[in-house]
Amino acid sequence: MLLAIAVLPLLVPRWWHSNLNRFKVAFCCGLPVLGLFASHGDWHTIGHTLHEYLSFLILLASLYTASGGIVLRGDLEATPKVNCAFLLTGALLASFMGTTGAAMLLIRPLLKTISERHYQVHTVVFFIFLVCNIGGCLTPLGDPPLFLGYLRGVPFTWTFSLLLPWAFVNATLLGVYWVLDTLLYKKESPSEHMHDRVEVKPLRIVGTTNFLWLALIVLSVAFLTPNNLSVWLDMHPHAFLPAYGRDLALVFAGAGAFIATPVDYRKANSFTWHPILEVAALFFGIFLSMMATVRLLEIHGPELGLNTPAQFFWLTGTLSAFLDNAPTYVVFFETAKSLGVEPNAVAVAGVNNELLVGISLGAVFMGAMTYIGNAPNFMVKSIAEESKVRMPSFFGFILYSVIFLLPVFFVATRIFLAE
């Protein structure tokens, strides 16, 4: 399934662009695993997986819909200070409106701002690093892997414990970007700087009522857990409302945001359902396929020889970069869970706390290493190319990652994941 995601866009790009064809591939890859579990009568695993898939999809769709109605208009002067402010704002928003939501909100205003600059590519690349990935590790809303952990019992507030590595990596990369952008800004001609100043228009935000819908989404995810709903409604934990109450609230918030937002605002953001349908098609196959992988790791996880946070960070991260960070997180979450927790260690959802830190940081941070590591990466690339920014190739982007990301990750490992 993951090989198809990586290779088919290169081999048959026109055919692969159709979400129907993506669903056909996902169905063909997931069907054998579905049939295997069904033949053994394991309907509990199948039902749980489908519920997890729907919850995952509903969260992404609600965040995407609410953020898609917020429009930033204007054109600022593209100085290093202004560009850093865009990246920092995106990194802060990513944890609370999702990396997809923050990226879709800010990428077009950023592209408009840097359109008069000669050197543009590095800004979009660092936007993918910070806004589409690394900024989103403070809440389960931020990045899909963390939401899957939340569905597996990780407390909503646990991700706040990742604040220090989040701050270190974001601050370091912002500093590197500021130095790089300052050097490139000085290389540009005075006429380009003058053109940039002439085109300046103040930023104006419309569609602000969608922030209320986003707040409702955050509160729903944080508080409408099955256990809380069971207590509040005095119902069995497996009754319909406790089990699906959060999903219903998210559907309500997403639908409310869509209905309440004027059509013109969505048109200004070039809002379409294509990205969500793409996620729905591909992750249908991913969720079904990974049932077998998760079961194998439950049985054979201890045989892999992983036992330190750094090992989990680098292996989870490497596979997240070249496959997809959401299912990779699940695989290593289950691997760490199969190891058990020592008597004196802190457990989080049945996983050693230190190992879970390594898994979470690896999945979120290293999703930035390639275009296919996280869903917003490729979406931003496509939008930038539509705006005539000549984005690097697949391997060209990896070169940026090796130069700018890997050294920071090595230092972060030494500081936060040392044995």
C-alpha positions in Angstrom: 0.0 0.0 0.0 2.7 2.4 1.0 4.9 1.5 -2.0 1.9 2.3 -4.2 1.7 5.7 -2.6 5.4 6.4 -3.3 5.7 4.9 -6.8 2.4 5.3 -8.7 2.5 9.1 -8.7 5.8 8.8 -10.6 4.8 6.0 -13.0 1.2 6.9 -13.8 0.6 10.5 -12.5 -2.5 11.2 -14.6 -4.2 7.9 -13.6 -3.2 8.3 -10.0 -4.7 11.8 -9.8 -8.2 10.3 -9.7 -9.4 9.6 -6.1 -11.5 6.8 -7.5 -8.3 5.1 -8.8 -6.6 5.7 -5.4 -9.5 4.0 -3.7 -9.3 1.0 -6.1 -5.6 0.5 -5.1 -6.4 1.0 -1.4 -9.3 -1.6 -1.6 -7.1 -4.1 -3.5 -4.4 -3.8 -0.9 -6.7 -3.9 2.1 -9.0 -6.6 1.0 -6.7 -9.6 1.5 -6.0 -8.5 5.1 -9.7 -7.8 5.7 -10.5 -11.3 4.3 -7.9 -12.9 6.5 -9.3 -11.4 9.7 -12.9 -12.1 8.7 -12.0 -15.8 7.9 -10.8 -16.1 11.5 -13.9 -14.5 12.8 -12.0 -11.5 14.3 -14.8 -9.0 13.8 -13.8 -7.1 16.9 -10.5 -6.0 15.4 -12.2 -5.2 12.1 -14.9 -3.1 13.8 -12.3 -1.3 16.0 -10.1 -0.5 13.0 -13.0 0.9 11.0 -14.1 3.0 13.9 -10.6 4.3 14.3 -10.4 5.1 10.6 -13.7 7.0 10.7 -12.7 9.0 13.8 -9.4 9.9 12.2 -11.1 11.0 9.0 -13.8 13.0 10.8 -11.2 14.9 12.8 -9.2 15.8 9.7 -12.3 16.8 7.7 -13.6 19.0 10.5 -10.3 20.8 10.9 -9.9 21.2 7.2 -13.5 22.6 6.7 -13.2 25.1 9.6 -9.8 26.4 8.6 -10.8 26.5 4.9 -13.3 29.4 5.8 -10.6 31.7 7.3 -9.1 34.0 4.7 -6.0 36.1 5.0 -5.8 38.8 2.4 -3.0 41.2 1.8 0.7 41.4 0.7 3.4 42.2 3.2 7.0 43.2 2.5 8.9 39.9 2.3 11.7 40.7 4.7 13.4 38.0 6.7 11.6 39.3 9.8 8.2 39.1 8.2 8.9 35.6 6.7 10.0 34.3 10.1 6.8 35.7 11.6 4.8 33.7 9.1 6.7 30.5 9.9 6.5 31.0 13.7 2.7 31.8 13.5 2.2 28.6 11.5 4.2 26.5 13.9 2.2 27.8 16.8 -1.2 27.3 15.1 -0.3 23.8 13.8 -0.8 22.1 17.2 -4.2 23.6 17.7 -5.8 23.6 14.2 -3.8 20.8 12.7 -0.8 20.9 10.4 -3.2 20.7 7.4 -5.4 23.5 8.7 -2.5 25.8 9.6 -0.8 25.1 6.2 -3.9 25.8 4.2 -4.6 29.0 6.1 -1.1 30.5 5.6 0.5 29.1 2.5 -1.3 31.4 0.0 -0.7 34.6 1.9 2.9 33.6 2.3 3.3 32.8 -1.4 1.7 36.2 -2.2 4.1 37.9 0.2 7.2 36.3 -1.3 6.0 36.6 -4.9 8.2 39.6 -5.6 11.3 37.9 -4.2 13.8 36.3 -6.4 14.7 33.5 -3.9 11.4 31.8 -2.9 12.0 28.0 -2.7 13.8 27.9 0.6 10.9 29.7 2.3 8.4 27.1 1.1 10.7 24.3 2.1 11.0 25.6 5.7 7.2 26.2 5.7 6.9 22.4 5.1 9.4 21.7 7.8 7.8 23.8 10.5 4.1 24.3 9.7 3.3 21.1 8.0 5.1 18.9 10.5 7.3 19.9 13.4 4.9 22.6 14.8 2.1 20.1 15.3 3.4 18.0 18.2 1.8 19.7 21.2 -1.7 18.3 20.9 -3.4 15.3 19.4 -5.1 17.7 17.0 -1.7 18.7 15.5 -0.6 15.7 13.6 -2.4 12.5 12.6 0.0 10.1 14.4 -0.7 11.8 17.7 -4.4 11.6 17.2 -4.1 7.8 16.6 -2.2 7.7 19.9 -5.0 9.6 21.6 -7.5 7.0 20.2 -5.3 4.3 21.8 -5.5 5.9 25.2 -2.8 8.5 25.4 -4.2 11.4 27.5 -5.0 14.6 25.6 -2.6 16.7 27.7 0.3 14.2 27.6 1.7 15.8 24.4 2.3 19.0 26.3 5.2 17.2 27.8 6.9 17.5 24.3 7.1 21.3 24.7 10.9 21.5 25.3 11.9 19.4 22.2 9.2 21.2 20.2 10.6 24.6 21.2 14.2 23.7 20.7 13.7 22.3 17.2 11.4 25.1 16.1 13.6 27.8 17.5 16.8 26.3 16.0 15.3 25.9 12.5 13.8 29.4 12.6 17.2 30.7 13.5 18.8 28.8 10.6 16.1 30.1 8.3 16.6 33.7 9.4 20.3 33.5 8.6 19.7 31.9 5.2 16.9 34.3 4.2 19.0 37.3 5.3 21.9 36.2 3.1 19.6 35.6 0.1 17.7 38.9 0.7 21.0 40.8 0.5 21.8 39.1 -2.8 18.6 40.4 -4.5 18.7 43.6 -6.5 17.4 47.0 -5.3 14.7 47.0 -8.0 13.3 43.7 -6.6 13.2 45.2 -3.1 11.5 48.3 -4.5 8.9 46.2 -6.3 8.2 44.3 -3.1 7.6 47.6 -1.2 5.3 49.0 -3.9 3.0 45.9 -3.8 2.5 46.0 0.0 -1.1 45.7 1.2 -2.1 45.3 4.9 -3.1 41.9 6.0 -6.9 41.5 6.6 -8.6 38.5 8.0 -12.2 37.4 7.3 -14.2 34.4 8.3 -13.2 34.8 11.9 -16.3 33.0 13.1 -14.6 29.8 12.1 -12.3 30.2 15.0 -15.3 29.5 17.2 -15.9 26.3 15.3 -12.2 25.4 15.7 -12.5 26.0 19.5 -15.5 23.6 19.5 -13.5 21.0 17.7 -10.6 21.4 20.3 -13.0 21.1 23.2 -14.8 18.1 21.7 -11.5 16.2 21.3 -10.3 17.1 24.7 -13.4 16.3 26.8 -15.8 14.1 24.8 -14.0 10.9 25.6 -16.0 7.6 25.9 -15.2 7.5 29.7 -16.3 11.1 30.3 -19.5 10.7 28.3 -20.3 7.4 30.1 -20.1 9.2 33.5 -22.0 12.3 32.3 -24.8 10.4 30.6 -24.9 7.5 33.1 -24.6 5.0 30.3 -22.5 1.9 29.6 -19.1 2.8 28.1 -20.0 0.8 25.0 -23.4 2.4 24.4 -23.8 4.4 21.1 -23.5 7.9 22.5 -20.4 7.4 24.6 -18.6 5.5 21.8 -19.5 7.9 19.0 -20.3 11.1 20.9 -17.0 12.8 20.0 -17.4 11.9 16.4 -20.9 13.3 16.2 -19.8 16.5 17.8 -17.0 16.9 15.3 -19.4 16.2 12.4 -21.7 18.9 13.8 -18.8 21.4 14.1 -17.5 20.7 10.6 -21.0 20.9 9.1 -21.7 24.1 11.1 -18.5 25.7 9.8 -19.3 24.8 6.2 -22.9 26.1 6.4 -22.1 29.3 8.2 -19.2 30.4 6.0 -19.9 32.5 2.8 -19.1 30.7 -0.4 -16.8 33.6 -1.5 -14.5 32.9 1.4 -13.9 29.3 0.4 -13.4 30.3 -3.2 -10.7 32.8 -2.0 -8.9 29.8 -0.4 -9.5 27.6 -3.5 -11.3 25.2 -1.2 -12.2 21.8 -2.7 -12.9 18.4 -1.2 -10.2 16.8 -3.3 -7.5 16.6 -0.5 -9.9 15.1 2.0 -11.2 12.5 -0.5 -7.6 11.7 -1.3 -6.9 11.1 2.4 -10.1 9.0 2.7 -9.2 6.8 -0.2 -5.6 6.2 0.8 -6.1 5.7 4.5 -8.9 3.3 3.9 -6.3 0.9 2.5 -3.6 1.9 5.1 -5.9 1.2 8.1 -7.0 -2.2 6.8 -3.5 -3.2 5.7 -1.9 -2.3 9.0 -4.2 -4.6 11.0 -1.8 -7.5 10.1 1.3 -5.5 10.9 0.0 -4.4 14.3 -1.0 -8.1 15.1 2.5 -9.3 14.1 4.2 -6.7 16.2 2.0 -7.5 19.2 3.4 -11.0 19.0 7.0 -10.5 17.8 7.7 -6.9 18.8 10.2 -7.8 21.6 12.3 -9.7 19.0 13.2 -6.5 17.2 15.7 -5.5 19.9 14.4 -1.9 20.3 14.7 -0.7 23.9 15.8 2.9 24.0 14.0 6.2 23.2 16.7 7.1 20.7 16.3 3.8 18.8 12.5 4.3 18.6 13.0 7.9 17.5 15.3 7.1 14.6 13.5 4.0 13.4 10.0 5.5 13.7 11.3 8.6 12.1 13.1 7.0 9.2 10.0 4.9 8.2 7.7 8.0 8.8 9.8 9.9 6.3 9.6 7.4 3.5 6.3 5.8 4.1 3.7 7.7 6.1 4.0 8.9 9.7 0.5 7.9 10.9 0.6 4.1 10.4 4.3 4.1 11.2 3.4 5.6 14.6 0.8 2.9 15.3 3.3 0.1 14.3 5.9 1.3 16.8 3.4 2.2 19.5 2.3 -1.4 19.4 5.9 -2.6 19.4 6.7 -0.5 22.5 3.5 -1.8 24.1 4.6 -5.4 23.5 7.8 -4.8 25.5 5.8 -4.1 28.7 6.7 -1.5 31.4 9.1 -2.0 34.2 7.7 -1.7 37.7 9.4 1.6 38.5 8.8 3.2 35.0 6.0 5.6 34.1 3.4 4.0 31.8 1.2 5.9 29.3 -1.5 3.9 27.6 0.5 0.7 28.4 3.7 2.1 26.9 6.9 3.2 28.7 6.7 7.1 28.8 10.3 7.6 27.5 9.8 5.3 24.6 6.5 7.0 23.7 8.4 10.3 23.6 10.8 8.9 21.1 8.1 7.4 19.0 6.0 10.6 19.0 8.9 12.9 18.2 10.2 10.6 15.5 6.8 10.4 13.7 6.0 14.1 13.8 9.5 15.6 13.3 10.7 13.2 10.5 7.5 13.4 8.6 9.2 16.6 7.3 12.0 14.7 5.6 10.2 14.0 2.3 7.1 15.1 0.4 5.3 11.8 1.3 6.1 11.8 5.0 2.9 13.8 5.9 -0.2 14.7 4.0 0.2 18.5 4.0 3.7 18.3 2.5 2.5 17.4 -1.0 -0.5 19.7 -0.8 1.8 22.7 -0.1 4.2 21.6 -2.9 1.3 21.5 -5.4 0.0 24.9 -4.3 3.4 26.5 -4.6 4.0 25.0 -8.1 0.6 26.5 -9.1 2.0 29.8 -8.0 5.0 29.3 -10.3 7.5 28.5 -7.5 9.9 25.9 -8.9 9.9 23.4 -6.0 12.7 20.9 -5.7 12.3 17.3 -7.0 11.6 14.4 -4.6 15.3 13.9 -4.1 16.1 17.6 -4.1 13.8 18.1 -1.2 15.5 15.2 0.7 18.8 17.1 0.1 17.3 20.1 1.9 16.3 17.8 4.7 19.7 16.2 5.1 21.4 19.6 5.2 19.0 21.4 7.5 17.0 18.8 9.5 19.3 15.9 10.3 21.9 17.9 12.2 19.1 19.5 14.4 17.6 16.0 15.0 21.0 14.6 16.0 21.4 17.4 18.6 17.9 17.0 19.8 18.5 13.3 20.3 21.5 14.0 22.5 19.7 16.5 24.6 16.2 15.0 25.0 16.6 11.2 24.3 20.0 10.4 25.8 20.1 7.1 27.6 
